[in-house]
Structure formats: structure tokens, C-alpha cells
Amino acid sequence: MAYSATLLQRWLYLAAGLRLLSVYVGLFQVEKFRTNLFPLATNQVTDLYGRTFATWTSVTCVLCIVCARNVSSPAIYGACAGTGRIETCIVNVVRRFGPCRRRGGWS
């Protein structure tokens, strides 16, 4: 296997591990999730918000692991890259319209 593929595998395993940590925070440490991720509107972040975040993050964690095990498969690699793009879009939408929106901003 090429050196760049080995580095990509390591990166994907690291990303999966960090996502797994985020799943734990979303499920079991919801208060930290509220105060650290959405400090401007902690009253709007419910337990359901944390569970939804944990569910999405667990799906992307599994996809990272599958992609790391099959780096040479274009379809799997595309699925993993696609979830990263979707995740970026979701974060941007939540920042603009969701609980972390600044007071006095968009109405």
C-alpha cells in the first residue's frame, strides 16, 4: 500500500475516534454539549438535540472506519467524503438559523 494511503487510513481512524468521543458527549454529557457548543442559547438545546447529534455522528464514525479499511474503493471513499460535506452544511445551517445564532441577528 502506498504511503499516502497509509496516512489517509490513520487520519480516518483518528477522525472516527474523535467522532466516537463526540457521540459520548451527545448522549451522556448533554450539559457540556449545551454550554460548550451552543453557549448563546443553552435553553434551546434539548436532550433530543444531543441524541440527534450523537446519531448522525455515529453514522459518520462508522463510515470513516469503513473507508479506512477500504481506501481503494471509490464508492466508499465518495460516501465518506459526501457525509463530510453534508456535515459541514448542517453545521453552517445550525450556526445561521439554529440555537447558536447571535441575539439581534437574523430575525
Helices and strands as residue ranges (DSSP letters): H 3-28, H 30-32, I 33-37, G 42-44, H 47-69, H 74-97
